[in-house]
Amino acid sequence: MKLIRFGAFGREKPGVLVDGKRRDLSAKFRDWDREFFEDGGVAKVAEALKSGAGAFPEVPENERWGACIARPGKVLCIGLNYKDHAREQGLELPKEPVLFMKATNTVVGPYDDVLIPRKSKKTDYEVELGVVIGKRARYLDSPEQAKGHVAGYCISHDVSEREFQTERGGQWTKGKSCDTFNPVGPFLATSDDIPDPHTLDLSLDVNGERRQTSNTREMAVGVFALIHYVSQFMTLEGGDLISTGTPSGVAMSMNPQRFLGAGDVVTLRVAELGEQRQTFKQA
C-alpha cells in the first residue's frame, strides 16, 4: 500500500494512492500518526481496501500533497552511513552509527517550497531513505526482530545548513532544524511493498543536473541493524522517522562547493518510492 496525506498545511487528511489516484480515507481514519501505527492501523487500512479503493472519494488533482505521515514524535538521522559518502570526504566509517536528531516541525510535504534561512550561505541537500516505525521498539534483541517494527519507507530530504551545522558551535542541531528542512513523501510504501530496502537506487538533481547517484546497498549499517541499535538507547514509537544517511555528491564535498540559492529546484528519487521536487526560496 501507499499511504498519503493531502490538504492545507496543518489540516491534512489521510488517504491512499492506488493506480495513480489519491483516495480520501478520512471518513474512516483520523491521521497517519503514532496512535494509528501503534494500533495496527496499516492492517486496518488493508482490510478497508478489500472492497476496492473505488469505494473512497478521489482526491482532487489540485489538492496539496502533505507529508505522508503526521508530525512524528521523533526525527532521527544517521550521519556518515554511506561508504561512498565517507570516501568523498576522506573519512573512515564510524565504529558505531552517528545518531542525531532533527526538529519534528521541519517535516513538510514533498512538493512544498524549502526556505533558505536568513544569513545562510551554505544550504545543502541530502537524499535519504526514510524508515517509519510501525510499533514501539525498546531493547530489541536483534536486527531480525527489528523487521517487525517497520511500518514502511519513504523519501526523506535531510536539508542542512553547513555553516550553522559545523561552524557555529555546539552539536549539529542548528544546521538541521531550520523550518521546512525535511520534506517527506510523496507516499509511505508499507513494508510489504518493499521486501528488501537495501537494493534501492537513489538520485538527486539540482536544476536538472545530477548531483547524487547511489544505491541503498552502499549503506554501512542497514535498516534493521540501525533500528536494533537505536532501540538500545531510546524507545522508538509508531510514526517515528529515521533518515538513514545520504550518499556521495553533497554540495559540501564538491570542489568548489556549490550550495543552494533562491530559485534552485531540487528533485529527489528513490526506486519504488516516487519523486520529490522542491523550489528553494529565501526566508
C-alpha positions as CSV (number, residue, x, y, z in Angstrom):
1,M,0.0,0.0,0.0
2,K,0.9,3.6,-0.5
3,L,-0.2,5.9,2.3
4,I,-0.5,9.6,1.5
5,R,-1.8,12.8,3.2
6,F,-3.3,15.8,1.4
7,G,-4.8,19.2,2.0
8,A,-3.7,22.5,3.5
9,F,-0.7,22.6,5.8
10,G,-1.7,21.7,9.3
11,R,-5.1,20.4,8.2
12,E,-4.0,17.4,6.2
13,K,-6.2,14.3,5.8
14,P,-5.2,10.7,5.3
15,G,-5.5,8.7,2.1
16,V,-4.0,6.1,-0.1
17,L,-2.5,6.1,-3.6
18,V,-4.0,3.4,-5.8
19,D,-3.4,3.1,-9.6
20,G,-2.1,6.6,-9.7
21,K,-5.1,8.1,-8.0
22,R,-5.3,9.5,-4.5
23,R,-8.2,8.3,-2.4
24,D,-9.6,10.0,0.7
25,L,-9.8,7.7,3.8
26,S,-10.6,10.5,6.3
27,A,-14.1,9.1,6.9
28,K,-12.6,6.0,8.5
29,F,-9.2,7.2,9.8
30,R,-8.1,10.3,11.6
31,D,-4.5,10.5,10.5
32,W,-1.3,8.5,10.0
33,D,0.0,9.3,13.4
34,R,1.5,7.5,16.4
35,E,-1.9,6.2,17.6
36,F,-2.6,4.9,14.1
37,F,0.6,2.9,13.8
38,E,0.6,1.7,17.3
39,D,-2.9,0.4,17.0
40,G,-2.2,-1.8,14.0
41,G,-3.6,0.8,11.6
42,V,-1.7,-0.4,8.5
43,A,-3.6,-3.8,8.7
44,K,-6.9,-1.9,9.2
45,V,-6.3,0.1,6.0
46,A,-5.6,-3.1,4.1
47,E,-8.9,-4.5,5.4
48,A,-10.8,-1.4,4.5
49,L,-9.5,-1.6,0.9
50,K,-10.5,-5.1,0.4
51,S,-13.8,-3.9,-1.0
52,G,-11.9,-1.8,-3.5
53,A,-10.3,1.7,-3.5
54,G,-13.2,3.0,-5.6
55,A,-15.4,2.9,-2.5
56,F,-13.5,6.0,-1.3
57,P,-13.7,9.5,-2.8
58,E,-11.0,10.6,-5.2
59,V,-8.8,13.5,-4.1
60,P,-8.9,16.5,-6.5
61,E,-5.7,16.8,-8.5
62,N,-5.1,20.3,-7.3
63,E,-5.0,19.3,-3.6
64,R,-1.6,19.8,-2.0
65,W,0.4,16.7,-1.2
66,G,1.2,16.7,2.5
67,A,4.0,14.8,4.3
68,C,3.0,11.1,4.1
69,I,3.0,10.9,7.9
70,A,1.7,13.2,10.6
71,R,4.3,15.1,12.6
72,P,6.4,12.3,14.2
73,G,7.3,12.1,17.8
74,K,11.0,11.9,16.7
75,V,13.0,12.5,13.6
76,L,16.3,10.6,13.9
77,C,19.1,10.9,11.4
78,I,22.2,8.8,10.8
79,G,25.4,10.5,9.8
80,L,28.1,9.2,7.5
81,N,26.3,6.0,6.8
82,Y,27.2,5.6,3.1
83,K,30.5,4.2,2.1
84,D,30.8,6.4,-0.9
85,H,29.9,9.5,1.1
86,A,32.7,8.6,3.6
87,R,35.2,8.1,0.7
88,E,34.4,11.5,-0.8
89,Q,35.1,13.2,2.5
90,G,38.3,11.2,3.1
91,L,36.9,9.8,6.4
92,E,36.8,6.4,8.0
93,L,33.4,4.9,8.6
94,P,32.3,5.4,12.2
95,K,32.8,2.5,14.6
96,E,29.2,2.9,15.6
97,P,26.3,4.7,13.8
98,V,26.4,8.5,14.2
99,L,23.0,9.4,15.6
100,F,21.5,12.9,15.7
101,M,18.0,14.4,16.0
102,K,16.2,16.9,13.9
103,A,13.3,19.1,15.0
104,T,10.0,17.5,14.2
105,N,8.5,20.7,12.8
106,T,10.9,20.5,9.9
107,V,8.6,17.9,8.3
108,V,6.7,19.3,5.2
109,G,5.2,18.0,2.0
110,P,7.3,16.5,-0.9
111,Y,6.5,19.5,-3.2
112,D,6.5,22.3,-0.7
113,D,8.9,25.2,-1.0
114,V,12.0,24.9,1.2
115,L,13.1,28.2,2.9
116,I,16.7,29.1,2.9
117,P,17.4,30.6,6.4
118,R,18.3,34.2,6.8
119,K,22.1,34.7,6.6
120,S,22.5,31.3,5.2
121,K,25.4,30.8,2.8
122,K,25.7,27.0,2.9
123,T,22.3,25.4,2.4
124,D,22.9,21.8,1.2
125,Y,20.8,18.9,0.0
126,E,20.7,15.2,1.1
127,V,18.6,12.5,-0.5
128,E,17.9,9.7,2.0
129,L,15.8,6.6,2.5
130,G,13.3,7.3,5.3
131,V,12.1,4.5,7.6
132,V,8.9,4.9,9.6
133,I,8.5,2.9,12.7
134,G,5.3,0.8,13.0
135,K,5.2,-0.1,16.6
136,R,7.1,0.5,19.9
137,A,10.7,-0.8,19.9
138,R,12.8,-0.9,23.0
139,Y,15.9,-3.1,23.7
140,L,15.3,-5.2,20.6
141,D,17.2,-8.5,20.7
142,S,18.4,-8.5,17.1
143,P,18.2,-6.8,13.7
144,E,16.0,-9.7,12.6
145,Q,13.5,-8.7,15.3
146,A,13.6,-5.1,14.1
147,K,12.0,-6.1,10.8
148,G,8.6,-6.5,12.6
149,H,8.8,-2.9,13.8
150,V,8.9,-1.2,10.3
151,A,5.7,0.4,9.0
152,G,7.2,1.4,5.7
153,Y,9.6,3.5,3.7
154,C,9.6,6.9,2.0
155,I,11.9,9.6,0.6
156,S,13.3,11.9,3.2
157,H,15.2,15.1,2.3
158,D,17.6,16.0,5.1
159,V,18.2,19.6,4.1
160,S,21.2,21.0,6.0
161,E,22.8,24.4,6.6
162,R,26.5,23.5,6.8
163,E,27.8,26.8,8.4
164,F,25.1,26.5,11.1
165,Q,25.9,22.8,11.5
166,T,29.7,22.9,11.8
167,E,30.9,26.4,12.3
168,R,28.5,27.9,14.8
169,G,29.4,25.9,17.9
170,G,27.6,23.0,19.7
171,Q,26.1,20.0,18.0
172,W,24.5,19.7,14.6
173,T,21.0,20.7,15.6
174,K,21.2,24.3,14.4
175,G,22.1,23.3,10.9
176,K,19.5,20.6,10.7
177,S,16.4,22.0,12.3
178,C,15.5,25.1,10.2
179,D,11.9,25.5,9.1
180,T,10.9,23.2,6.1
181,F,14.2,21.3,6.3
182,N,12.7,17.8,6.0
183,P,10.3,17.2,3.0
184,V,8.9,13.7,3.4
185,G,6.9,11.6,0.8
186,P,5.2,11.7,-1.6
187,F,3.9,8.4,-0.1
188,L,4.8,5.8,2.5
189,A,5.2,2.4,0.9
190,T,4.3,-0.1,3.5
191,S,6.9,-2.7,4.3
192,D,5.1,-5.5,2.4
193,D,5.7,-3.4,-0.8
194,I,9.4,-3.2,-0.2
195,P,10.7,-6.7,0.6
196,D,14.4,-5.5,0.7
197,P,15.2,-1.9,1.4
198,H,18.8,-2.4,0.6
199,T,18.5,-2.6,-3.1
200,L,17.0,0.8,-3.9
201,D,18.5,3.3,-6.3
202,L,18.7,6.9,-5.1
203,S,19.3,10.1,-7.0
204,L,19.1,13.9,-6.6
205,D,19.3,16.6,-9.2
206,V,19.7,20.4,-8.8
207,N,18.2,22.4,-11.7
208,G,18.3,19.2,-13.8
209,E,22.0,18.5,-13.1
210,R,22.6,15.1,-11.4
211,R,24.4,15.6,-8.1
212,Q,23.8,12.4,-6.2
213,T,23.5,8.8,-7.5
214,S,23.8,5.7,-5.4
215,N,22.0,2.6,-4.1
216,T,21.0,1.7,-0.5
217,R,23.4,-1.2,-0.7
218,E,26.1,1.4,-0.1
219,M,24.8,1.9,3.5
220,A,27.4,0.9,6.0
221,V,24.8,-0.1,8.6
222,G,21.5,-1.5,7.2
223,V,18.0,-0.5,8.1
224,F,17.2,-3.3,10.6
225,A,20.6,-3.1,12.3
226,L,20.0,0.7,12.7
227,I,16.7,0.1,14.4
228,H,18.1,-2.5,16.6
229,Y,21.0,-0.2,17.5
230,V,18.8,2.9,18.2
231,S,16.5,0.8,20.4
232,Q,19.3,0.2,22.8
233,F,19.4,3.9,23.6
234,M,15.8,5.1,23.4
235,T,12.2,3.9,22.8
236,L,11.1,4.1,19.2
237,E,7.4,4.8,18.8
238,G,5.0,4.3,15.9
239,G,5.3,7.1,13.4
240,D,8.9,8.0,14.3
241,L,11.0,8.7,11.3
242,I,14.6,7.6,10.8
243,S,16.6,9.1,7.9
244,T,19.2,6.5,7.1
245,G,22.0,8.7,5.7
246,T,23.0,10.2,2.4
247,P,25.3,9.1,-0.4
248,S,28.2,11.0,-2.1
249,G,27.6,14.2,-4.1
250,V,26.5,16.7,-1.5
251,A,27.5,20.4,-2.1
252,M,29.7,20.5,1.0
253,S,32.1,17.9,-0.6
254,M,32.3,19.5,-4.0
255,N,35.4,21.4,-5.2
256,P,34.4,24.2,-5.5
257,Q,31.4,23.9,-3.2
258,R,28.1,24.6,-4.9
259,F,25.4,25.3,-2.3
260,L,21.8,26.1,-3.0
261,G,20.3,29.5,-3.7
262,A,16.9,31.1,-4.1
263,G,15.2,29.7,-7.2
264,D,17.1,26.4,-7.3
265,V,14.9,23.4,-7.9
266,V,15.9,20.1,-6.3
267,T,14.4,16.8,-7.5
268,L,14.9,13.6,-5.5
269,R,14.1,10.0,-6.5
270,V,14.2,6.7,-4.7
271,A,13.2,3.5,-6.5
272,E,9.8,2.2,-5.6
273,L,9.2,5.4,-3.5
274,G,8.4,8.0,-6.1
275,E,9.8,11.5,-6.6
276,Q,10.0,14.8,-4.7
277,R,10.6,18.3,-6.1
278,Q,11.2,21.5,-4.1
279,T,11.9,25.1,-5.1
280,F,14.2,26.8,-2.7
281,K,13.2,30.3,-1.6
282,Q,14.6,32.9,0.7
283,A,13.1,33.0,4.2
